Amino acid sequence: MRRLAALLACAAACTGDPSAPHLARGNVLVNNGKRAEAAAEYREAARLAPKSSLPVERLGDVLYDLGRQDEALAAYREAAARDPGAFTARIGAARVLTALGRLSDARDELTIALRGQPTNLYLLLSRGNLYQRSGDPKAALRDYEAAVHLESRNVPALFQYGAALLEDGQLEEAGRTFDRLVEVAPDAPEGWFGRALWSARRGDRGRAAEGLAAANQRVEAAARRRLAEQGMKGEALDRATAETTQRSREQMEADPAFAPFAADPGFRRAAGFAARAPDAMR
């Protein structure tokens, strides 16, 4: 604790910012799972730095994690008011609004953010996802296409673009997109799952099963890589990997694209699905 106090004192002295120790202390508390205490530190940091958006954004983050969504939204909006260019505050507000079911308002936040960050891939994909959830697949397709033009090797962008093309009835272009995804990221399950969706749409159960099997074989390793990149280690990494892998496989299995083949035990075996009642896929 003495060492921490010395570091916090140094932060204030070195930066000349009286809010710095409270920001630092709040970050430490968050890392230790003490979000309520961290909120108090971020509030004090925000008071001491009335022109800075950062402490208010951090406050919004912990309030959201605490389930206090209305307060979190107010914090993100205050951060955006302090700094109109703080696009991460807009992302935070959109996250809260999405959780509240206010999808149109969430899209508006991302649209404002995109005015200052027109090439931000995360913003484009997030707004595209919201268009999809709102029942506007054409608008979603435009955002996904823009994302792919920005980063032609990005796995989420290619997958979302391919899926949107498939939904739009552009089967050949969707197939080429999923093939491109497999080419640039052969170890990622998304490309193989996309191929399975494309084959199912064409009524080819054999190739659909092959694609699903290939995706199933890659899910665990991909989940472990992503979680390890987030800093997880040891038993925590093992548990999170197992949970994520199971959830991903269940989501793939439940996709309505494969419902026509649900009653076929051979398809289920070939696809690597769990042995359970076919109704689970309906």
C-alpha positions as CSV (number, residue, x, y, z in Angstrom):
1,M,0.0,0.0,0.0
2,R,2.9,2.4,0.7
3,R,4.3,1.7,-2.7
4,L,0.9,2.4,-4.3
5,A,0.5,5.6,-2.3
6,A,3.9,6.7,-3.5
7,L,3.1,6.0,-7.1
8,L,-0.2,7.9,-6.9
9,A,1.6,10.9,-5.3
10,C,4.2,10.7,-8.1
11,A,1.4,10.7,-10.7
12,A,0.0,14.0,-9.4
13,A,3.5,15.6,-9.0
14,C,4.7,14.4,-12.4
15,T,1.7,15.4,-14.4
16,G,0.5,18.4,-12.5
17,D,-3.0,17.0,-12.8
18,P,-4.8,16.6,-9.4
19,S,-7.2,14.1,-10.9
20,A,-4.4,11.7,-11.9
21,P,-4.1,9.9,-8.5
22,H,-7.9,9.3,-8.5
23,L,-7.8,7.9,-12.0
24,A,-4.9,5.7,-11.1
25,R,-6.6,4.5,-7.9
26,G,-9.8,3.8,-9.8
27,N,-8.0,1.7,-12.3
28,V,-6.4,-0.4,-9.6
29,L,-9.8,-0.9,-7.9
30,V,-11.4,-2.0,-11.2
31,N,-8.6,-4.5,-11.7
32,N,-9.3,-5.9,-8.3
33,G,-13.1,-6.1,-8.9
34,K,-14.0,-3.2,-6.6
35,R,-16.1,-1.2,-9.1
36,A,-18.3,0.7,-6.6
37,E,-15.2,2.1,-4.9
38,A,-13.7,2.8,-8.3
39,A,-16.8,4.8,-9.3
40,A,-16.2,7.1,-6.3
41,E,-12.6,7.7,-7.4
42,Y,-13.6,8.4,-11.0
43,R,-16.3,10.9,-9.8
44,E,-13.6,12.7,-7.8
45,A,-11.3,12.7,-10.8
46,A,-14.1,14.1,-13.0
47,R,-14.7,16.9,-10.4
48,L,-11.0,17.8,-10.3
49,A,-10.7,17.8,-14.1
50,P,-13.9,19.4,-15.3
51,K,-12.8,19.6,-19.0
52,S,-11.5,16.1,-19.3
53,S,-13.7,13.4,-20.8
54,L,-11.6,10.4,-19.6
55,P,-12.7,10.2,-15.9
56,V,-16.3,10.5,-16.9
57,E,-15.9,7.8,-19.5
58,R,-14.3,5.5,-16.9
59,L,-17.2,6.3,-14.6
60,G,-19.6,5.3,-17.3
61,D,-17.8,2.0,-17.8
62,V,-18.0,1.0,-14.1
63,L,-21.6,2.1,-13.7
64,Y,-22.5,0.0,-16.7
65,D,-20.7,-3.0,-15.2
66,L,-22.6,-2.4,-12.0
67,G,-25.9,-2.5,-13.9
68,R,-26.7,1.2,-13.3
69,Q,-27.5,1.9,-16.9
70,D,-29.3,5.2,-16.7
71,E,-26.3,6.6,-14.7
72,A,-23.9,5.1,-17.1
73,L,-25.7,6.7,-20.1
74,A,-25.6,10.1,-18.3
75,A,-21.9,9.7,-17.7
76,Y,-21.1,8.8,-21.3
77,R,-23.1,11.8,-22.6
78,E,-21.4,14.1,-20.2
79,A,-18.0,12.8,-21.5
80,A,-19.2,13.5,-25.1
81,A,-20.3,17.0,-24.1
82,R,-16.9,17.7,-22.6
83,D,-15.1,16.4,-25.7
84,P,-17.2,16.1,-28.9
85,G,-14.4,14.1,-30.4
86,A,-14.5,11.4,-27.7
87,F,-15.8,8.7,-30.0
88,T,-15.3,6.0,-27.2
89,A,-17.9,7.9,-25.2
90,R,-20.3,7.5,-28.1
91,I,-19.5,3.8,-28.2
92,G,-20.3,3.6,-24.5
93,A,-23.6,5.4,-24.9
94,A,-24.5,3.1,-27.8
95,R,-23.7,0.1,-25.7
96,V,-26.1,1.2,-22.9
97,L,-28.8,2.2,-25.4
98,T,-28.6,-1.2,-27.1
99,A,-29.0,-2.9,-23.7
100,L,-32.0,-0.8,-23.1
101,G,-33.5,-1.8,-26.4
102,R,-33.2,1.7,-27.9
103,L,-31.5,0.6,-31.1
104,S,-32.3,3.7,-33.2
105,D,-30.8,5.9,-30.5
106,A,-27.8,3.6,-30.3
107,R,-27.3,3.9,-34.1
108,D,-27.5,7.6,-33.9
109,E,-24.6,7.7,-31.3
110,L,-22.4,5.6,-33.6
111,T,-23.3,7.7,-36.6
112,I,-22.2,10.8,-34.8
113,A,-19.0,9.0,-33.8
114,L,-18.4,8.0,-37.5
115,R,-18.5,11.7,-38.6
116,G,-15.2,12.1,-36.8
117,Q,-13.9,8.6,-37.3
118,P,-15.2,7.6,-40.8
119,T,-12.6,4.8,-41.2
120,N,-13.2,3.2,-37.8
121,L,-13.8,-0.4,-38.4
122,Y,-15.4,-1.1,-35.0
123,L,-17.9,1.7,-35.4
124,L,-18.9,0.5,-38.9
125,L,-19.3,-3.1,-37.8
126,S,-21.2,-2.1,-34.7
127,R,-23.6,0.1,-36.6
128,G,-24.1,-2.6,-39.2
129,N,-25.0,-5.1,-36.4
130,L,-27.6,-2.6,-35.1
131,Y,-29.1,-2.2,-38.5
132,Q,-29.4,-6.0,-38.7
133,R,-31.1,-6.2,-35.3
134,S,-33.5,-3.4,-36.4
135,G,-34.5,-5.2,-39.5
136,D,-32.7,-3.1,-42.1
137,P,-30.3,-5.6,-43.8
138,K,-29.6,-3.3,-46.8
139,A,-28.2,-0.6,-44.5
140,A,-26.2,-3.3,-42.6
141,L,-24.8,-4.6,-45.9
142,R,-23.6,-1.1,-46.8
143,D,-21.7,-0.8,-43.5
144,Y,-20.2,-4.2,-43.8
145,E,-19.1,-3.6,-47.3
146,A,-17.4,-0.3,-46.3
147,A,-15.6,-2.2,-43.5
148,V,-14.3,-4.8,-45.9
149,H,-13.1,-2.1,-48.3
150,L,-11.2,-0.6,-45.3
151,E,-9.6,-3.9,-44.2
152,S,-10.0,-6.7,-46.7
153,R,-8.3,-9.3,-44.4
154,N,-10.3,-8.6,-41.3
155,V,-12.1,-11.7,-40.1
156,P,-15.2,-10.2,-38.4
157,A,-15.7,-7.8,-41.4
158,L,-15.5,-10.5,-44.0
159,F,-17.8,-12.8,-42.1
160,Q,-20.5,-10.2,-41.5
161,Y,-20.2,-9.0,-45.1
162,G,-20.6,-12.6,-46.4
163,A,-23.6,-13.3,-44.1
164,A,-25.3,-10.1,-45.2
165,L,-24.7,-10.9,-48.8
166,L,-26.2,-14.4,-48.2
167,E,-29.3,-12.8,-46.6
168,D,-29.6,-10.4,-49.5
169,G,-29.7,-13.3,-51.9
170,Q,-26.3,-12.6,-53.5
171,L,-25.2,-16.2,-53.2
172,E,-22.2,-16.2,-55.5
173,E,-20.7,-13.1,-54.0
174,A,-21.3,-14.5,-50.5
175,G,-19.5,-17.7,-51.5
176,R,-16.5,-15.8,-52.8
177,T,-16.4,-13.8,-49.6
178,F,-16.4,-16.8,-47.4
179,D,-13.7,-18.4,-49.6
180,R,-11.7,-15.3,-49.2
181,L,-12.1,-15.5,-45.5
182,V,-10.9,-19.1,-45.4
183,E,-7.9,-18.1,-47.6
184,V,-6.8,-15.2,-45.3
185,A,-7.6,-16.9,-42.0
186,P,-7.6,-20.7,-42.4
187,D,-7.4,-21.3,-38.7
188,A,-10.5,-19.1,-37.9
189,P,-13.8,-20.9,-37.6
190,E,-15.8,-18.1,-39.1
191,G,-14.8,-18.8,-42.7
192,W,-15.7,-22.4,-42.5
193,F,-19.0,-21.7,-40.7
194,G,-19.7,-19.2,-43.5
195,R,-19.1,-21.9,-46.1
196,A,-21.5,-24.1,-44.1
197,L,-24.2,-21.5,-44.2
198,W,-23.7,-20.9,-47.9
199,S,-23.9,-24.7,-48.6
200,A,-27.0,-25.0,-46.5
201,R,-28.6,-22.2,-48.4
202,R,-27.9,-24.1,-51.6
203,G,-29.4,-27.3,-50.1
204,D,-26.1,-29.1,-50.1
205,R,-26.2,-31.0,-46.8
206,G,-22.9,-32.8,-47.4
207,R,-20.8,-29.6,-47.9
208,A,-22.7,-27.9,-45.1
209,A,-21.7,-30.7,-42.7
210,E,-18.1,-30.5,-43.9
211,G,-18.0,-26.8,-43.2
212,L,-19.5,-27.2,-39.8
213,A,-17.1,-29.9,-38.9
214,A,-14.2,-27.7,-39.9
215,A,-15.5,-24.8,-37.9
216,N,-16.1,-27.1,-34.9
217,Q,-12.5,-28.3,-35.0
218,R,-11.2,-24.7,-34.9
219,V,-13.5,-23.1,-32.3
220,E,-11.6,-24.2,-29.2
221,A,-8.1,-23.0,-30.4
222,A,-9.6,-19.7,-31.6
223,A,-11.3,-19.1,-28.2
224,R,-8.1,-19.9,-26.3
225,R,-6.1,-17.5,-28.5
226,R,-8.6,-14.6,-28.0
227,L,-8.9,-15.1,-24.2
228,A,-5.1,-15.4,-23.8
229,E,-4.7,-12.1,-25.7
230,Q,-7.0,-10.6,-23.0
231,G,-4.5,-11.7,-20.3
232,M,-6.2,-14.8,-19.0
233,K,-3.9,-17.6,-17.8
234,G,-4.0,-21.0,-16.1
235,E,-7.2,-22.4,-14.8
236,A,-9.2,-19.3,-15.5
237,L,-8.1,-19.5,-19.1
238,D,-9.1,-23.2,-19.3
239,R,-12.5,-22.6,-17.8
240,A,-13.3,-19.6,-20.0
241,T,-12.1,-21.5,-23.1
242,A,-14.4,-24.4,-22.3
243,E,-17.4,-22.2,-21.7
244,T,-16.8,-20.1,-24.8
245,T,-16.2,-23.2,-26.9
246,Q,-19.5,-24.8,-25.7
247,R,-21.4,-21.6,-26.2
248,S,-20.0,-21.1,-29.8
249,R,-20.8,-24.7,-30.8
250,E,-24.3,-24.4,-29.4
251,Q,-24.9,-21.2,-31.4
252,M,-23.6,-22.8,-34.6
253,E,-25.8,-25.8,-34.1
254,A,-28.9,-23.7,-33.4
255,D,-28.6,-21.7,-36.5
256,P,-31.9,-22.0,-38.4
257,A,-30.0,-22.5,-41.7
258,F,-29.4,-26.1,-40.7
259,A,-32.9,-26.9,-39.5
260,P,-33.8,-28.8,-42.7
261,F,-31.1,-31.3,-41.8
262,A,-31.9,-31.6,-38.1
263,A,-33.5,-35.0,-38.3
264,D,-30.6,-36.6,-40.1
265,P,-28.2,-38.4,-37.7
266,G,-25.6,-38.7,-40.4
267,F,-25.5,-35.0,-40.9
268,R,-25.2,-34.4,-37.2
269,R,-22.3,-36.8,-36.9
270,A,-20.5,-35.5,-39.9
271,A,-20.9,-31.9,-38.6
272,G,-19.5,-32.8,-35.2
273,F,-22.7,-31.8,-33.4
274,A,-23.5,-33.2,-29.9
275,A,-25.6,-36.3,-29.9
276,R,-29.0,-34.9,-28.7
277,A,-32.5,-34.6,-29.8
278,P,-33.0,-33.0,-33.3
279,D,-35.6,-30.6,-31.9
280,A,-32.6,-28.7,-30.3
281,M,-31.9,-27.3,-33.8
282,R,-35.4,-26.1,-34.5
